[in-house]
């Protein structure tokens, strides 16, 4: 089947935007994504659109896909909304790849959008609660922070992971986010800040939790038949993997790993013909600090149980052997649910087109994105590579 | 790209089921779909799932795809929820076709589910309202019946379509639904019943409107590389077309046609290499009686303005030249939003495998399904054919 390429990607600022609508945010991201295509793109070239969003529901329960594409002038094209909680637009990108590989489309827009900050905190809690398992988790009072706290507890108990390890994730991601003009919380935090912040769900402090964020992001995927029209330095989506799991954490065999991430990564590596050692940088799903540590292990960047030491070693910092979340991650860049997966593509695109500025990973040739829905009910992994610099 | 086939499809009874959950309904449909595969299927053969649903949101806002696939034992496979209002699972089938054609999956489950009858009528009205255009239609008090009433008014004014024409749709579809043991309103209605029923939104009476329904439906799509394992009489998904449009009716150029249906049909015919004359039967989106009349015209079964006479001629009745909604359609079979598109596949599968019993269209060789989201913000059309009986 023919190859798919990432020919452009961009995002809005992530933050709190009371004067923006989901449509206006999507439009800003779409226009910037078109502008990011090296040889430019005529929006009329877009054959199809896939839009990831969770909660636009509050405004437009049905047809929120066409509701945003009509606003950016993409009238008439096939448009589908996809949703897998926080992995909505990671799955939108995957569906764009399938559409291209199927031969049914040459250029596909994969975008995502979320407005979160205009809900009351009770509403947000409810809203996020229902993205986990509803019947047995939310209705018994378990929050998302509570679910991830259980995973952190289990990892600390089994492997000796510490609060300092969790805090180092926050320090690293805020240091990166401080270099990202689009970040929601674009400031640095110290280890002390992270360790001593108020407890949200023990052992997770405020700095171990991502913020509630508004934003949109768009990625443009093109087939091998047309990629040359848009760039002379193609970025290939070499591997795609996805997996699902029991929606409720309590129904899984392990609390110290996210099996869906593990399976998705394995599929993506296999399809791309690479191993974790071949990955130069990664954007991983750090909705809570423990999630980034689990990702290191599930993606094969280190052995099970070693993630705490791995982050403490500096390996995943900018300049380390395998920088992770150079964008700031969900922690510092922000986590507008439906936009997060496409937002990860934005950082991968910047890194592989060597336009990441102060955050540039030197010689970045192959990157990975990792987007998780809920506490691991769904996961999707992409491997992207700068075709001119990888061996055929 | 390789061909995709419909190797099985089944649905639950459609109706009001206070003792069922969305998970239990989906399970019933999935197990029946597996049972409908001629040579049988091991559920482990399913590589991927796509689930269409609108309102499971009330129960499980995020991850409702994995929430149902885990319940039927499809642990671990990639699973995505898609939503395009009432066309949710029509798009799920389309995505299954893309997944198969992309080479990333050999067997894909495309299902849909909705529970609607447990909401209060105010909630249902709100809920359905937000599937239309929210900002300018719903917030000004326009209901879905109101939107379709405007279309009916316009068609009557422009073409002389009559209340009797609308009522003939209801009479025909109830006559068909009375032959379908899965139908929600499986009883006949007379022309007088339909004409004289209470007005819902003038000129639409109660019998011109589909009911509020619970139900689930599943379709199983397989690639040409594995289809022989499941059947020796393959039903090919020969054409797929989809299009979007302005979500709000007031933003479109015409009230007497659904442009997205027209474009989707054209794409599907082109891909299948057929014309409307080649279609032996069709399941069309008759959420309101006017919608079926518009479909006749938009799908090319008759000329613009002639739909009223077309239904009055008996052409679309069982035994007519082109039977439409032999299942009973949304009107009589019922319209559990997320399940409707996959439910249309069930009737197409029955007709083409010649297992439709009293509703069998003699010699049915090529059928069409037509699923609309909102008042035409999205539409998806499939053309299916019994491969053994069509010319190569």
HADDOCK unambig.tbl for C-alpha pairs under 7 A between the chains (distance, minus, plus):
assign (segid A and resid 1 and name CA) (segid B and resid 102 and name CA) 6.37 0.50 0.50
assign (segid A and resid 1 and name CA) (segid B and resid 103 and name CA) 6.37 0.50 0.50
assign (segid A and resid 54 and name CA) (segid B and resid 62 and name CA) 6.64 0.50 0.50
assign (segid A and resid 59 and name CA) (segid B and resid 134 and name CA) 6.74 0.50 0.50
assign (segid A and resid 60 and name CA) (segid B and resid 130 and name CA) 5.45 0.50 0.50
assign (segid A and resid 60 and name CA) (segid B and resid 131 and name CA) 6.51 0.50 0.50
assign (segid A and resid 60 and name CA) (segid B and resid 134 and name CA) 5.77 0.50 0.50
assign (segid A and resid 61 and name CA) (segid B and resid 130 and name CA) 5.34 0.50 0.50
assign (segid A and resid 61 and name CA) (segid B and resid 131 and name CA) 5.52 0.50 0.50
assign (segid A and resid 62 and name CA) (segid B and resid 54 and name CA) 6.66 0.50 0.50
assign (segid A and resid 62 and name CA) (segid B and resid 84 and name CA) 6.06 0.50 0.50
assign (segid A and resid 62 and name CA) (segid B and resid 85 and name CA) 4.51 0.50 0.50
assign (segid A and resid 62 and name CA) (segid B and resid 130 and name CA) 6.45 0.50 0.50
assign (segid A and resid 62 and name CA) (segid B and resid 131 and name CA) 4.13 0.50 0.50
assign (segid A and resid 63 and name CA) (segid B and resid 84 and name CA) 4.80 0.50 0.50
assign (segid A and resid 63 and name CA) (segid B and resid 85 and name CA) 5.46 0.50 0.50
assign (segid A and resid 63 and name CA) (segid B and resid 131 and name CA) 6.45 0.50 0.50
assign (segid A and resid 63 and name CA) (segid B and resid 377 and name CA) 6.99 0.50 0.50
assign (segid A and resid 66 and name CA) (segid B and resid 244 and name CA) 6.18 0.50 0.50
assign (segid A and resid 66 and name CA) (segid B and resid 245 and name CA) 6.81 0.50 0.50
assign (segid A and resid 66 and name CA) (segid B and resid 247 and name CA) 6.63 0.50 0.50
assign (segid A and resid 66 and name CA) (segid B and resid 377 and name CA) 6.54 0.50 0.50
assign (segid A and resid 67 and name CA) (segid B and resid 247 and name CA) 6.02 0.50 0.50
assign (segid A and resid 70 and name CA) (segid B and resid 246 and name CA) 5.93 0.50 0.50
assign (segid A and resid 75 and name CA) (segid B and resid 244 and name CA) 6.67 0.50 0.50
assign (segid A and resid 75 and name CA) (segid B and resid 245 and name CA) 5.77 0.50 0.50
assign (segid A and resid 76 and name CA) (segid B and resid 243 and name CA) 5.27 0.50 0.50
assign (segid A and resid 76 and name CA) (segid B and resid 244 and name CA) 4.43 0.50 0.50
assign (segid A and resid 76 and name CA) (segid B and resid 245 and name CA) 5.00 0.50 0.50
assign (segid A and resid 76 and name CA) (segid B and resid 260 and name CA) 6.78 0.50 0.50
assign (segid A and resid 77 and name CA) (segid B and resid 243 and name CA) 5.00 0.50 0.50
assign (segid A and resid 77 and name CA) (segid B and resid 244 and name CA) 5.42 0.50 0.50
assign (segid A and resid 78 and name CA) (segid B and resid 242 and name CA) 5.08 0.50 0.50
assign (segid A and resid 78 and name CA) (segid B and resid 243 and name CA) 4.23 0.50 0.50
assign (segid A and resid 78 and name CA) (segid B and resid 244 and name CA) 5.40 0.50 0.50
assign (segid A and resid 79 and name CA) (segid B and resid 244 and name CA) 6.14 0.50 0.50
assign (segid A and resid 80 and name CA) (segid B and resid 82 and name CA) 6.78 0.50 0.50
assign (segid A and resid 80 and name CA) (segid B and resid 83 and name CA) 6.62 0.50 0.50
assign (segid A and resid 80 and name CA) (segid B and resid 84 and name CA) 6.16 0.50 0.50
assign (segid A and resid 81 and name CA) (segid B and resid 82 and name CA) 5.65 0.50 0.50
assign (segid A and resid 81 and name CA) (segid B and resid 83 and name CA) 5.31 0.50 0.50
assign (segid A and resid 81 and name CA) (segid B and resid 84 and name CA) 6.34 0.50 0.50
assign (segid A and resid 82 and name CA) (segid B and resid 80 and name CA) 6.79 0.50 0.50
assign (segid A and resid 82 and name CA) (segid B and resid 81 and name CA) 5.66 0.50 0.50
assign (segid A and resid 82 and name CA) (segid B and resid 82 and name CA) 4.43 0.50 0.50
assign (segid A and resid 82 and name CA) (segid B and resid 83 and name CA) 6.31 0.50 0.50
assign (segid A and resid 83 and name CA) (segid B and resid 80 and name CA) 6.61 0.50 0.50
assign (segid A and resid 83 and name CA) (segid B and resid 81 and name CA) 5.30 0.50 0.50
assign (segid A and resid 83 and name CA) (segid B and resid 82 and name CA) 6.31 0.50 0.50
assign (segid A and resid 84 and name CA) (segid B and resid 62 and name CA) 6.07 0.50 0.50
assign (segid A and resid 84 and name CA) (segid B and resid 63 and name CA) 4.81 0.50 0.50
assign (segid A and resid 84 and name CA) (segid B and resid 80 and name CA) 6.16 0.50 0.50
assign (segid A and resid 84 and name CA) (segid B and resid 81 and name CA) 6.36 0.50 0.50
assign (segid A and resid 85 and name CA) (segid B and resid 62 and name CA) 4.52 0.50 0.50
assign (segid A and resid 85 and name CA) (segid B and resid 63 and name CA) 5.46 0.50 0.50
assign (segid A and resid 98 and name CA) (segid B and resid 98 and name CA) 6.05 0.50 0.50
assign (segid A and resid 98 and name CA) (segid B and resid 99 and name CA) 5.70 0.50 0.50
assign (segid A and resid 98 and name CA) (segid B and resid 102 and name CA) 5.28 0.50 0.50
assign (segid A and resid 99 and name CA) (segid B and resid 98 and name CA) 5.70 0.50 0.50
assign (segid A and resid 101 and name CA) (segid B and resid 102 and name CA) 4.48 0.50 0.50
assign (segid A and resid 102 and name CA) (segid B and resid 1 and name CA) 6.36 0.50 0.50
assign (segid A and resid 102 and name CA) (segid B and resid 98 and name CA) 5.28 0.50 0.50
assign (segid A and resid 102 and name CA) (segid B and resid 101 and name CA) 4.49 0.50 0.50
assign (segid A and resid 102 and name CA) (segid B and resid 102 and name CA) 3.82 0.50 0.50
assign (segid A and resid 103 and name CA) (segid B and resid 1 and name CA) 6.37 0.50 0.50
assign (segid A and resid 130 and name CA) (segid B and resid 60 and name CA) 5.46 0.50 0.50
assign (segid A and resid 130 and name CA) (segid B and resid 61 and name CA) 5.34 0.50 0.50
assign (segid A and resid 130 and name CA) (segid B and resid 62 and name CA) 6.43 0.50 0.50
assign (segid A and resid 131 and name CA) (segid B and resid 60 and name CA) 6.51 0.50 0.50
assign (segid A and resid 131 and name CA) (segid B and resid 61 and name CA) 5.54 0.50 0.50
assign (segid A and resid 131 and name CA) (segid B and resid 62 and name CA) 4.14 0.50 0.50
assign (segid A and resid 131 and name CA) (segid B and resid 63 and name CA) 6.45 0.50 0.50
assign (segid A and resid 134 and name CA) (segid B and resid 59 and name CA) 6.77 0.50 0.50
assign (segid A and resid 134 and name CA) (segid B and resid 60 and name CA) 5.78 0.50 0.50
assign (segid A and resid 242 and name CA) (segid B and resid 78 and name CA) 5.07 0.50 0.50
assign (segid A and resid 243 and name CA) (segid B and resid 76 and name CA) 5.27 0.50 0.50
assign (segid A and resid 243 and name CA) (segid B and resid 77 and name CA) 5.02 0.50 0.50
assign (segid A and resid 243 and name CA) (segid B and resid 78 and name CA) 4.24 0.50 0.50
assign (segid A and resid 244 and name CA) (segid B and resid 66 and name CA) 6.18 0.50 0.50
assign (segid A and resid 244 and name CA) (segid B and resid 75 and name CA) 6.67 0.50 0.50
assign (segid A and resid 244 and name CA) (segid B and resid 76 and name CA) 4.43 0.50 0.50
assign (segid A and resid 244 and name CA) (segid B and resid 77 and name CA) 5.43 0.50 0.50
assign (segid A and resid 244 and name CA) (segid B and resid 78 and name CA) 5.40 0.50 0.50
assign (segid A and resid 244 and name CA) (segid B and resid 79 and name CA) 6.13 0.50 0.50
assign (segid A and resid 245 and name CA) (segid B and resid 66 and name CA) 6.83 0.50 0.50
assign (segid A and resid 245 and name CA) (segid B and resid 75 and name CA) 5.78 0.50 0.50
assign (segid A and resid 245 and name CA) (segid B and resid 76 and name CA) 4.99 0.50 0.50
assign (segid A and resid 246 and name CA) (segid B and resid 70 and name CA) 5.94 0.50 0.50
assign (segid A and resid 247 and name CA) (segid B and resid 66 and name CA) 6.65 0.50 0.50
assign (segid A and resid 247 and name CA) (segid B and resid 67 and name CA) 6.03 0.50 0.50
assign (segid A and resid 260 and name CA) (segid B and resid 76 and name CA) 6.78 0.50 0.50
assign (segid A and resid 377 and name CA) (segid B and resid 66 and name CA) 6.54 0.50 0.50
